[in-house]
């Protein structure tokens, strides 16, 4: 009985930014729990390759191409999918970007791109999908936050600002939409080996610092995010709303 709470059979999950990295790992993980996967991104060829890989592994997967920063485009794509294919039961807002520079030199256009991708994108897709979930009286939204939701590091102040905002937007979603049967929560990864972090992974000084700074003593592996994602996407989290779960090897717990 208890394990059935984590079963995603018959559920359909849209994961933004899922052609690689954390997004693709979560897609594979939710598929292993029985979910049908809808991959999203802007690169059609890259997305098709990722979807084919999922299908070869036995998952049911399709692609939905849109840019999360385009409000009208997001809404049109989601509405069309819901009408032509079926309900989106789970949304994982994963699409994001990073840019590094000293704050006193940070370019204004770079700051704007971070705002549009990391915050506005969560709003655009969340609203478009929630409109349909509300009508059905159920739905799961998982917003990908970060260790930088709670902490800052030199050179990434704008990114830190966006991820703090995502956690508070998650609280707002829960506050507005819990009454309609939706559960909206955040999943905050620490430092994981992903394409977004490749420059840091390749830097031996940073890796040495991270190993000392993190109680677990290492980089995280993207597969270690899957259990929490399944929990937040399943009936097991039916009374969990507006919270952010840190999966970070203890880095936010320790000085």
Buried (B, 14 or more C-beta within 10 A) or exposed (E): EEEEEBBBEEBBBBBBBBBBBBBBBBBBBBBBBBBBBBBBBBEEEBBBEBBEBBBEEEBEBBBBBBBBBBBEBBBEBBBEBBEEEEBBBBBBBBBBBBBBBEEEEBEEEBBEBBBBBBBBBBBBBBBBBBEBBBEEEBBBBBBBBBBBBBBBEEBBBBBBBBBBBBBBBBBEBBEEBBEBEBBBBBBBBBBBBBEBBEEBBEEEEBBEEBBEBBEBEEBBEBEBBBEBBBBBBBBBBEEBBBBBBBBBBEBBEEE
